[in-house]
Structures are given as C-alpha cells and as structure tokens.
Amino acid sequence: MTGATVSNAPLLSVKNLRVHFPIKSDSPWPWAPSRILKAVDGVSFELRAGETLGIVGESGCGKSTLARALLNLVPMTDGDVIWHGESMRNAKPAAWQTKRRAVQMIFQDPLASLDPRMTVSQIIGEPLRTHFPELSTKEHNARVLAMMLRVGLTEQQINRYPHEFSGGQCQRIGIARALILKPQVVICDEPVSALDVSIQAQIINLLKELQAEMGLALVFIAHDLAVVKHISQRIMVMYLGRAMELANKHALYDTPLHPYTQALLSAIPVPDPRKERAKNLALLQGDLPSPMSPPSGCVFRTRCPKAVAQCAGDIPDLRQVTTQSQVACVLA
C-alpha cells in the first residue's frame, strides 16, 4: 500500500473564478435588463497531490456551482482553472474530455446520479468505454469487477440495477464509477449528506482508504463541519459566492479568524449536555442576502456582529494573516 504524499506543485490552481448567471427580469416589459446572479464571485485556491481541501458554507453559498465549474459542467464567467499547469479558460470540449480522465466527480444524491436503466456493470464500466474503447471485453470486465470488490460490493451484484441497492451501496457504485479511470483528483459534492450517520462514516473511511492507496487529491464539499474536519487537511469557508477563510484545519478549528467561521463553528453540537448548555453561541442575525443583490463591500457585513463603516466600501480579498490562515476581513 502506498501512502498519499503532498507535492509542492499544485495539480489544480483556481484563479479569481467567477460564475454568473443572467436571470430574466420579471418585468412585463421585454426590454427590461436581465439581473445577474453571482453564484461564485472571485474564488481562488490551490490543490496538491494527496491533499484534501474541504469546502463548507450555508446552502446557496456557491459550493456546488464551484465544483461544477472546475469540470466545465457550468461555464466560468471569468477567472481561470489551471490543471497541471494548463489553463482551461478557453479550452475546447475535446481538451476537457481528455482532462476528465484524471479528474472525476462524486455527486450528492447517490441514486439520482445513476442511470436506472443500466446495470451496475454498465454504470461502472461506462467511463472505460468512453476513454479506453480499445480494451477487450475480458479486460473491461476484470477492471469493473476489481473496482466493485474494492469499494465493498460483491460479484453477485454485478447485473443488478440501482433501485435494488440502499443509499450507501449506490454511493459505493458512484465512487467505483469515479475511480475506475484511476484519476488524480476527485471532486466530492456533498457525497454523504443524503446518507444515515453510520453509513456516512463508512463512506468517509472508504474515501480515506482509497486516497491513501491511490494518492488521490480530493475536493470535499459538505455541510457537516465535523465530517470535513475528519477528512480534510485544509478548509475553505464560503459565503454568498466568496471565500471568507482558507486555513489549515487545526488553525481553523482552534483559532477561527473570520466572524462567519466563528459562527459556523459555534453551531456544532457538543455531545456533552453540560458543555452544550455552557458554550457561547455566535448566532447570526437576519437572513442570507440574495446573490442577485449582494451587499456592497463585504458580502457578510449585514450579518456580521463586528462590522464597521469600512466594511460597506471595501471588498476584502483573501490575505495571509498567519502562516496557516488566509482571511477575507478588513479587521482580521
């Protein structure tokens, strides 16, 4: 077994990525201008071999849109995605298809991401048919069966259909499909949010084992901060399409620097009832603003308990505050 190692050269570099969607105006006048929904608005980070970058934030903050933009499943509006030193900003579809041999995705809903008309063998083997059509039937079937066994499925299940499996088993099928090409990077878009807690632990441990064996780099998106801490080396906190904090997991959980990160961490339940009742909650006021009309300056300022006048005018970018933490806050 080969342990995962972290290289200095990034496999993935994201530079000021923006994904904006034009939304048709609800005005009765046909000449009324469209409004712009800023799903992702200037996000930058790097990912290295063997590393897991966790991405957290409230629903609607742009996590899933960011994940899809990394694979060109939604087009980027501005910025750049650089794979292995190659800019993909103006890449042709053929270039993206070649790149997807090394970059795969695991989706949130395990059953909805599988074609109900295909057997397990067909689902897992589909990437092989697309990228390696020269494989013989014997080689193809051998690879599919080996990957099934590795993710915890059995040979007897090879001709069954998705509806015959539990949610956890369907996610194992999705993982097998993503790893059959032996990629370098796997983007996990909330892969355990639809599963029971006990099944979540099994899937997380499976991903960690596969990462150690194959040297995978993971982008792991989740709502559960405890899950993200368990699997990640670095964590990025997003709010309304922007990165609020990017830090080593120990630095982020021990000494969070951004007020939004502090609020998220204070909401994590503690198993001990006495400690849970005694802890100070950093509750946020108000609702999440609309991404079509975000606040001026810092997008978090309307809910921030520490906001000052400067926050309304300046749009803070991530800046290095400590050796382990980058924070987008004028007060940090």
C-alpha positions in Angstrom: 0.0 0.0 0.0 1.3 3.4 -1.0 0.6 6.3 1.3 -0.6 9.6 -0.1 2.1 12.3 -0.3 1.6 16.0 -0.8 3.7 17.6 -3.6 4.7 21.3 -3.8 3.4 21.6 -7.3 -0.3 22.1 -7.4 -2.5 19.8 -9.5 -5.2 22.4 -9.6 -5.0 26.2 -9.4 -8.1 28.3 -9.3 -7.6 32.0 -10.1 -10.3 34.5 -9.3 -13.1 32.2 -10.6 -16.5 33.7 -11.3 -19.7 32.0 -12.3 -22.5 34.4 -13.0 -26.0 33.6 -14.4 -28.2 36.1 -16.2 -31.7 35.9 -14.7 -34.6 37.1 -16.9 -36.4 40.1 -15.4 -39.9 39.5 -14.1 -40.9 42.9 -15.5 -43.7 42.8 -18.1 -41.6 45.0 -20.4 -39.5 42.9 -22.9 -36.7 45.5 -22.9 -36.1 45.3 -19.1 -32.5 44.2 -18.5 -31.6 40.8 -17.0 -30.4 40.6 -13.5 -27.1 38.8 -12.6 -27.0 36.0 -10.1 -23.4 35.8 -8.7 -23.1 32.2 -7.7 -19.3 32.2 -7.5 -17.6 35.6 -7.3 -13.9 35.6 -7.2 -12.7 32.4 -5.6 -9.0 31.3 -5.6 -7.2 28.3 -4.2 -4.7 25.5 -5.0 -4.9 21.8 -4.6 -1.9 19.5 -4.4 -1.4 15.7 -4.8 -2.6 13.7 -1.9 -4.3 16.6 -0.3 -8.0 17.0 0.7 -9.5 20.5 0.6 -12.7 20.8 2.4 -15.3 23.4 1.3 -18.1 24.4 3.7 -20.8 27.1 3.9 -24.5 27.6 4.1 -26.9 26.4 1.4 -26.8 28.7 -1.5 -23.2 29.9 -1.0 -21.9 28.5 -4.3 -20.2 25.3 -3.2 -21.8 23.0 -5.8 -21.6 25.6 -8.6 -17.9 25.9 -7.9 -17.4 22.2 -8.1 -19.2 22.0 -11.4 -17.2 24.9 -12.8 -14.0 23.1 -12.1 -15.1 20.4 -14.6 -16.8 22.9 -17.0 -20.2 21.4 -16.3 -21.2 25.0 -15.9 -19.2 27.6 -17.9 -17.0 30.0 -16.0 -17.7 33.7 -16.5 -14.3 35.0 -15.6 -11.1 33.8 -14.0 -9.2 30.6 -14.7 -9.0 27.0 -13.8 -5.5 25.6 -14.3 -5.0 21.8 -14.4 -1.4 20.5 -14.2 -0.2 24.0 -15.3 -2.6 24.1 -18.3 -5.1 26.9 -18.4 -8.6 25.6 -19.3 -10.2 29.1 -19.7 -10.6 28.8 -23.5 -10.2 25.0 -23.7 -12.2 23.1 -26.4 -14.6 20.3 -25.5 -12.1 17.7 -26.7 -9.5 19.1 -24.3 -11.9 18.9 -21.4 -12.8 15.3 -22.2 -9.1 14.4 -22.1 -8.7 16.2 -18.8 -11.6 14.3 -17.3 -9.6 11.1 -17.4 -7.6 12.5 -14.5 -10.5 14.4 -12.8 -13.7 12.7 -11.7 -16.7 13.7 -9.6 -18.9 12.0 -7.0 -22.4 13.6 -6.7 -24.6 14.4 -3.8 -27.7 12.2 -4.5 -26.3 8.6 -5.0 -29.5 7.2 -6.6 -30.3 10.2 -8.8 -26.7 10.2 -10.3 -27.1 6.6 -11.6 -29.0 5.7 -14.7 -31.9 3.4 -13.6 -31.9 1.6 -17.0 -28.2 0.4 -16.6 -26.8 -2.4 -14.6 -24.0 -1.9 -12.0 -21.5 -3.3 -14.5 -22.6 -0.9 -17.2 -22.6 2.1 -14.9 -19.1 1.5 -13.6 -17.7 0.4 -17.0 -19.1 3.4 -18.9 -16.0 5.6 -18.3 -13.8 2.8 -19.6 -15.9 2.5 -22.8 -15.6 6.3 -23.3 -11.9 6.7 -22.6 -10.4 3.3 -23.3 -12.5 1.7 -26.1 -9.5 -0.4 -27.1 -9.9 -2.7 -24.1 -11.0 -6.2 -24.7 -14.3 -7.5 -23.1 -12.3 -9.6 -20.8 -10.0 -6.7 -19.6 -13.0 -4.4 -19.3 -15.0 -6.9 -17.2 -12.0 -7.6 -15.0 -11.4 -3.9 -14.2 -15.1 -3.4 -13.4 -15.2 -6.4 -11.1 -11.9 -5.5 -9.3 -13.3 -1.9 -8.6 -16.6 -3.3 -7.4 -14.9 -5.5 -4.9 -12.6 -2.7 -3.8 -15.5 -0.4 -2.8 -17.3 -3.1 -0.9 -19.7 -4.6 -3.5 -19.9 -8.2 -4.4 -19.6 -10.2 -7.6 -23.2 -11.3 -7.3 -24.4 -7.7 -7.6 -22.8 -7.0 -10.9 -26.0 -7.4 -13.0 -28.4 -5.6 -10.6 -30.0 -2.2 -11.2 -29.6 0.9 -8.9 -33.1 0.6 -7.4 -32.1 -2.7 -5.9 -29.5 -1.1 -3.7 -29.5 1.0 -0.5 -28.3 4.6 -0.5 -24.9 3.7 0.9 -24.5 1.0 -1.8 -25.5 3.4 -4.5 -22.8 5.8 -3.3 -20.3 3.0 -3.4 -21.3 2.4 -7.1 -20.8 6.2 -7.7 -17.3 6.0 -6.1 -16.4 3.0 -8.2 -17.5 4.8 -11.4 -15.4 7.8 -10.4 -12.3 5.8 -9.6 -12.4 3.2 -12.5 -10.2 5.5 -14.6 -7.6 5.9 -11.7 -7.9 9.7 -11.6 -5.6 12.1 -9.8 -8.3 14.4 -8.5 -11.9 13.5 -7.3 -14.4 16.3 -6.6 -16.9 15.1 -3.9 -20.0 17.2 -4.0 -21.7 16.5 -0.6 -21.3 12.7 -1.1 -22.6 11.8 2.4 -25.3 14.3 3.0 -28.1 12.0 1.9 -26.9 9.1 4.0 -27.5 7.9 7.5 -24.8 8.8 10.1 -23.5 5.3 10.4 -23.3 4.9 6.6 -21.6 8.3 6.3 -18.7 7.1 8.5 -18.3 4.0 6.2 -18.2 6.1 3.1 -15.8 8.6 4.6 -13.4 5.9 5.8 -13.6 4.2 2.3 -12.6 7.5 0.7 -9.7 7.9 3.0 -8.5 4.4 2.4 -8.8 4.9 -1.4 -7.0 8.2 -1.2 -4.1 6.6 0.7 -3.9 3.7 -1.8 -4.2 5.8 -5.0 -2.6 9.1 -3.9 -5.8 10.9 -4.7 -6.4 14.6 -4.2 -9.9 15.4 -3.0 -12.1 18.5 -3.1 -14.7 17.6 -0.4 -17.8 19.7 -0.2 -20.1 19.3 2.8 -22.4 21.0 5.4 -21.2 18.9 8.3 -18.1 20.6 9.8 -17.3 17.5 11.9 -17.1 15.4 8.7 -15.0 18.0 6.9 -12.5 18.1 9.8 -12.2 14.3 9.8 -11.2 14.1 6.1 -9.5 17.4 5.2 -6.1 18.9 5.6 -7.2 22.4 4.6 -10.7 24.0 4.7 -12.2 26.9 2.8 -15.3 28.6 4.2 -17.6 30.2 1.6 -20.4 32.7 2.0 -22.5 34.1 -0.8 -20.2 33.1 -3.6 -16.9 34.3 -1.9 -14.2 32.7 0.2 -14.2 34.1 3.7 -11.4 32.0 5.2 -8.9 29.4 3.9 -6.8 27.7 6.6 -5.2 24.5 7.8 -7.9 22.5 9.6 -6.2 22.8 13.1 -5.8 26.5 12.7 -9.4 27.0 11.5 -11.0 24.9 14.3 -8.7 26.0 17.1 -8.5 29.8 16.3 -11.1 30.8 13.6 -10.3 34.3 12.5 -13.4 35.3 10.4 -16.6 36.1 12.2 -18.6 33.9 9.9 -16.3 30.9 10.6 -16.6 31.6 14.3 -20.4 31.5 13.9 -20.4 28.2 12.0 -18.1 26.5 14.5 -20.1 27.7 17.5 -23.2 25.9 16.0 -21.5 22.5 16.0 -23.3 20.4 18.7 -21.3 19.0 21.6 -22.2 15.5 22.8 -21.8 16.5 26.5 -25.1 18.3 27.5 -23.3 20.4 30.2 -20.8 21.7 27.7 -23.5 22.3 25.1 -25.5 24.4 27.5 -22.5 26.3 28.8 -21.0 27.3 25.4 -21.4 30.7 23.9 -23.3 30.7 20.6 -22.3 33.2 18.0 -25.7 33.4 16.4 -26.1 35.3 13.1 -28.8 37.9 12.7 -31.1 38.2 9.7 -31.4 36.0 6.6 -28.9 35.2 3.9 -29.0 38.0 1.3 -29.9 37.3 -2.3 -26.9 36.5 -4.6 -28.7 38.7 -7.2 -28.3 41.8 -5.0 -25.5 41.1 -2.5 -24.5 43.8 0.0 -21.8 46.3 -1.1 -18.3 45.8 0.2 -18.0 42.7 2.3 -21.0 40.4 1.5 -21.1 39.2 5.1 -21.3 42.7 6.7 -25.1 42.8 7.0 -25.0 39.8 9.4 -21.6 40.4 11.0 -21.6 41.4 14.6 -18.2 43.2 14.2 -19.0 45.2 11.0 -17.6 48.8 10.8 -18.2 51.5 8.2 -15.2 50.4 6.2 -16.9 47.0 5.5 -19.5 48.7 3.4 -17.0 50.2 0.9 -14.1 47.7 0.6 -14.4 44.2 -0.9 -11.9 42.2 1.1 -9.8 39.5 -0.7 -8.2 36.6 1.0 -4.9 37.7 2.5 -2.3 35.8 4.5 -2.9 36.7 8.2 -0.9 33.9 9.8 1.3 31.1 8.4 -1.7 28.8 8.3 -4.6 31.1 7.6 -5.9 33.4 4.9 -8.9 35.6 5.8 -11.1 38.0 3.8 -11.8 40.5 6.5 -10.6 44.1 7.0 -10.5 43.5 10.8 -8.5 40.3 10.8 
